Amino acid sequence: MLMRSIKTIIDKIDPVLLTSALILNIIAIIIFLILQQTTGGFSYFEHTATKFITALIIGITLYFVLINIPTSWLLNPKVILAGWSTNLLLLITVLFLPPIANVKRWIPFPFFYLQPSELYKILTVLLTGLFIHDKRTIILWAIGIILIFLQPDLGTTILLIITFTTTIITSIAITNPFLNNVVAAFLTLLTIFILANVSLFIGTATAILAALYLLERIPIKHALLGVLLFLGILTFLYNLPFFLSKLPLKEYQKQRLEPVIKALNNKRILILSDISIKNFHTRQAQIAIGSGGILGKGVSNLTQSRLRFLPEAESDFIYATISEGFGLVGALLVILLYTVLISRFLYITYLNINTPYYFTISLGFTILLMIEILIPLGVNLALLPTKGMPFPFLSYGGTSLITHYVILSIQTRILKETKKQA
């Protein structure tokens, strides 16, 4: 009886996803224990590891509950809309609570701080699935985005906008060969604009439009519309520093964007010195990563973390902490685990390429995960401006951890049902 129950559980989980996530969790807990030892205070451990483990238990419990619920109910539009309504109430509630650290992002509970904007990541992706069939869904999604921006939480706002738009565009483009070429052309032009100059941008745009016209046999009016579209993109990109400088941002947000605006005004690619000299956080992260070497400095020699030079060592800059303690080996292990997660997400997306609804949702979660990994990694490596974004399954942050276990359960359920139907 016991063996049968264990087999049933194993059949419903995805060992690749769950094992990768749990190893990241274990690495995080080890880091919290090391920080507790090196800082010499048990209260620090209580503040990080204890709450992390509590959130982990909640997340895993939800995971095992949700993988037993059929997608016909779990991803039912009525259920999604009910979840959206609940999340919206939480986002409104946050705005009327006293600020914590000068922002209104958390709802305090006796042993837990709930961050509704983290939960909205799930709703953003699920709403992309509904958008394929009902374009009015974008209005519902936009209401939540506005509320998150008002907290203020610019980073999450931008993250969710990029996730929503990229998922929709990619989902449509993959099923349409012409749009697929247009998207590829746009990405090529965007890369050239960032790395090169305006003249090369215009020349490449003209060549691509000519190729699309000749190879795809599109009407001349569509080609002209393409010219106008590319000119509009060029105008926007060329004036991007102006638009960024006019955003209604807090002073600390403007300081984070200042190096980016400066580099864009100089019409050159960002270099490490643009960001790290201006930002104490990223400079300390560079020192921590560089000092770790190949095998790390060991538990007792975490100078950057022990002496608290490295801010947010347990959350935003936990990758730098791992690199300092366990060196290149530890850093590569984290990247390997994230690569496994992303590859598995892509595999689930591929399996559902003929099912637009599930395909779009799986694609959305894949894009979300990739962005959530690349942005904090870029910040730790001083390649991007400082942004308080946690690493999935790794950083301290209870709501984030629970959110990603829910995402894991949805992806697992989609995978199991897709294989069953095959």
Backbone hydrogen bonds, N-H to C=O, Kabsch-Sander energy under -0.5 kcal/mol:
donor,donor_aa,acceptor,acceptor_aa,energy
5,S,1,M,-2.0
6,I,2,L,-2.4
7,K,3,M,-2.3
8,T,4,R,-2.2
9,I,5,S,-2.1
10,I,6,I,-2.5
11,D,7,K,-2.3
12,K,8,T,-1.1
12,K,9,I,-0.5
13,I,9,I,-1.4
18,L,14,D,-2.5
19,T,15,P,-2.3
20,S,16,V,-1.9
21,A,17,L,-2.2
22,L,18,L,-2.5
23,I,19,T,-2.3
24,L,20,S,-1.8
25,N,21,A,-2.1
26,I,22,L,-2.5
27,I,23,I,-2.4
28,A,24,L,-2.1
29,I,25,N,-2.4
30,I,26,I,-2.4
31,I,27,I,-2.1
32,F,28,A,-2.3
33,L,29,I,-2.3
34,I,30,I,-2.3
35,L,31,I,-2.6
36,Q,32,F,-2.0
37,Q,33,L,-1.9
38,T,34,I,-2.7
39,T,35,L,-2.2
40,G,36,Q,-0.8
41,G,36,Q,-0.8
44,Y,41,G,-0.8
45,F,41,G,-0.8
46,E,42,F,-2.1
47,H,43,S,-1.9
48,T,44,Y,-1.2
49,A,45,F,-0.8
50,T,45,F,-1.7
51,K,46,E,-0.7
52,F,48,T,-2.5
53,I,49,A,-2.9
54,T,50,T,-2.1
55,A,51,K,-2.6
56,L,52,F,-2.3
57,I,53,I,-2.3
58,I,54,T,-2.0
59,G,55,A,-2.9
60,I,56,L,-2.7
61,T,57,I,-2.2
62,L,58,I,-2.5
63,Y,59,G,-2.2
64,F,60,I,-2.3
65,V,61,T,-1.6
66,L,62,L,-3.0
67,I,63,Y,-2.0
68,N,65,V,-1.1
69,I,66,L,-1.7
73,W,70,P,-1.4
74,L,70,P,-3.1
75,L,71,T,-2.5
76,N,73,W,-1.3
79,V,76,N,-0.6
80,I,76,N,-2.4
81,L,77,P,-2.4
82,A,78,K,-1.8
83,G,79,V,-2.3
84,W,80,I,-2.5
85,S,81,L,-2.3
86,T,82,A,-2.1
87,N,83,G,-2.5
88,L,84,W,-2.5
89,L,85,S,-1.9
90,L,86,T,-1.8
91,L,87,N,-2.3
92,I,88,L,-2.1
93,T,89,L,-2.5
94,V,90,L,-2.1
95,L,91,L,-0.9
96,F,92,I,-0.6
96,F,93,T,-1.5
97,L,94,V,-1.4
100,I,103,V,-3.0
103,V,100,I,-1.2
104,K,151,Q,-1.9
105,R,103,V,-0.7
107,I,114,L,-2.8
109,F,112,F,-2.9
112,F,109,F,-0.8
114,L,107,I,-2.5
114,L,112,F,-0.5
118,E,115,Q,-1.4
119,L,115,Q,-1.0
120,Y,116,P,-1.5
121,K,118,E,-1.3
122,I,118,E,-0.5
122,I,119,L,-0.9
123,L,119,L,-1.2
124,T,120,Y,-2.4
125,V,121,K,-1.6
126,L,122,I,-2.4
127,L,123,L,-2.5
128,T,124,T,-1.1
129,G,125,V,-1.2
130,L,126,L,-1.5
131,F,127,L,-2.1
132,I,128,T,-1.1
133,H,130,L,-1.2
134,D,130,L,-2.3
137,T,134,D,-1.8
138,I,135,K,-1.4
139,I,136,R,-1.5
140,L,136,R,-0.8
141,W,137,T,-2.3
142,A,138,I,-2.3
143,I,139,I,-1.6
144,G,140,L,-1.3
145,I,141,W,-1.8
146,I,142,A,-2.3
147,L,143,I,-1.8
148,I,144,G,-2.0
149,F,145,I,-2.3
150,L,146,I,-1.7
151,Q,148,I,-1.2
153,D,148,I,-0.7
157,T,153,D,-1.9
158,I,154,L,-2.7
159,L,155,G,-2.5
160,L,156,T,-2.6
161,I,157,T,-2.1
162,I,158,I,-2.7
163,T,159,L,-2.4
164,F,160,L,-2.6
165,T,161,I,-2.5
166,T,162,I,-2.4
167,T,163,T,-2.1
168,I,164,F,-2.2
169,I,165,T,-2.6
170,T,166,T,-2.6
171,S,167,T,-2.5
172,I,168,I,-2.2
173,A,169,I,-2.7
174,I,170,T,-2.4
175,T,171,S,-0.8
176,N,173,A,-1.3
180,N,173,A,-0.6
180,N,176,N,-2.4
181,N,177,P,-1.9
182,V,178,F,-2.1
183,V,179,L,-2.8
184,A,180,N,-2.1
185,A,181,N,-2.4
186,F,182,V,-2.5
187,L,183,V,-2.5
188,T,184,A,-2.1
189,L,185,A,-2.5
190,L,186,F,-2.7
191,T,187,L,-2.2
192,I,188,T,-2.3
193,F,189,L,-2.7
194,I,190,L,-2.0
195,L,191,T,-2.5
196,A,192,I,-2.8
201,F,197,N,-1.7
202,I,198,V,-2.6
203,G,199,S,-2.4
204,T,200,L,-2.6
205,A,201,F,-2.5
206,T,202,I,-2.3
207,A,203,G,-2.1
208,I,204,T,-2.7
209,L,205,A,-2.3
210,A,206,T,-2.2
211,A,207,A,-2.3
212,L,208,I,-2.7
213,Y,209,L,-2.2
214,L,210,A,-2.5
215,L,211,A,-3.2
216,E,212,L,-1.8
217,R,213,Y,-0.6
218,I,212,L,-0.6
222,H,219,P,-0.6
223,A,219,P,-1.7
224,L,220,I,-2.3
225,L,221,K,-2.1
226,G,222,H,-2.0
227,V,223,A,-1.9
228,L,224,L,-2.3
229,L,225,L,-2.4
230,F,226,G,-2.7
231,L,227,V,-2.4
232,G,228,L,-2.3
233,I,229,L,-2.4
234,L,230,F,-2.7
235,T,231,L,-2.6
236,F,232,G,-2.4
237,L,233,I,-2.8
238,Y,234,L,-2.8
239,N,235,T,-1.6
240,L,237,L,-1.3
243,F,239,N,-2.0
244,L,240,L,-2.7
245,S,241,P,-2.1
246,K,242,F,-1.0
247,L,244,L,-1.0
249,L,247,L,-2.0
254,K,250,K,-2.0
255,Q,251,E,-2.0
256,R,252,Y,-1.5
257,L,253,Q,-1.6
258,E,254,K,-1.3
261,I,257,L,-2.6
262,K,258,E,-2.5
263,A,259,P,-2.3
264,L,260,V,-2.4
265,N,261,I,-2.4
266,N,262,K,-1.5
267,K,264,L,-1.3
268,R,263,A,-1.9
274,D,271,I,-1.2
275,I,271,I,-0.8
275,I,272,L,-0.9
276,S,272,L,-2.6
277,I,273,S,-1.0
279,N,275,I,-1.1
280,F,278,K,-0.5
283,R,279,N,-1.6
284,Q,280,F,-2.3
285,A,281,H,-1.9
286,Q,282,T,-2.2
287,I,283,R,-2.0
288,A,284,Q,-2.3
289,I,285,A,-2.6
290,G,286,Q,-2.7
291,S,287,I,-2.3
292,G,288,A,-0.8
292,G,289,I,-0.7
293,G,289,I,-0.5
293,G,290,G,-0.7
296,G,292,G,-1.8
297,K,324,E,-2.6
298,G,325,G,-1.5
301,N,298,G,-1.0
302,L,299,V,-0.7
303,T,301,N,-2.1
306,R,302,L,-3.8
307,L,303,T,-2.1
308,R,305,S,-0.9
309,F,304,Q,-1.4
310,L,304,Q,-2.5
313,A,310,L,-0.6
315,S,312,E,-1.3
317,F,312,E,-2.3
318,I,315,S,-1.4
321,T,317,F,-1.7
322,I,318,I,-2.5
323,S,319,Y,-2.3
324,E,320,A,-2.2
325,G,321,T,-2.4
326,F,322,I,-3.3
327,G,323,S,-1.3
328,L,293,G,-1.8
329,V,294,I,-2.2
330,G,326,F,-1.6
331,A,327,G,-2.1
332,L,328,L,-2.7
333,L,329,V,-1.9
334,V,330,G,-1.9
335,I,331,A,-1.9
336,L,332,L,-2.7
337,L,333,L,-2.3
338,Y,334,V,-2.2
339,T,335,I,-2.3
340,V,336,L,-2.1
341,L,337,L,-2.1
342,I,338,Y,-2.7
343,S,339,T,-2.6
344,R,340,V,-2.3
345,F,341,L,-2.3
346,L,342,I,-2.6
347,Y,343,S,-2.1
348,I,344,R,-2.2
349,T,345,F,-2.2
350,Y,346,L,-2.6
351,L,347,Y,-2.1
352,N,348,I,-0.9
352,N,349,T,-0.7
353,I,350,Y,-1.7
355,T,352,N,-2.0
359,F,355,T,-3.0
360,T,356,P,-2.4
361,I,357,Y,-1.8
362,S,358,Y,-2.8
363,L,359,F,-2.7
364,G,360,T,-2.4
365,F,361,I,-2.2
366,T,362,S,-1.9
367,I,363,L,-2.6
368,L,364,G,-2.6
369,L,365,F,-2.4
370,M,366,T,-2.3
371,I,367,I,-2.4
372,E,368,L,-2.5
373,I,369,L,-1.4
374,L,370,M,-2.8
375,I,371,I,-2.5
377,L,373,I,-1.6
378,G,374,L,-2.6
379,V,375,I,-2.2
380,N,376,P,-2.5
381,L,377,L,-1.8
382,A,379,V,-1.5
383,L,378,G,-3.5
384,L,378,G,-1.2
389,M,387,K,-2.3
394,L,391,F,-1.6
395,S,391,F,-2.1
396,Y,314,E,-2.2
401,L,397,G,-2.1
402,I,398,G,-2.3
403,T,399,T,-2.7
404,H,400,S,-2.1
405,Y,401,L,-1.5
406,V,402,I,-1.9
407,I,403,T,-2.1
408,L,404,H,-2.1
409,S,405,Y,-2.0
410,I,406,V,-2.2
411,Q,407,I,-2.4
412,T,408,L,-2.3
413,R,409,S,-2.4
414,I,410,I,-2.4
415,L,411,Q,-2.4
416,K,412,T,-2.6
417,E,413,R,-2.2
418,T,414,I,-2.3
419,K,415,L,-2.3
420,K,416,K,-1.8
421,Q,417,E,-1.7
422,A,418,T,-1.1
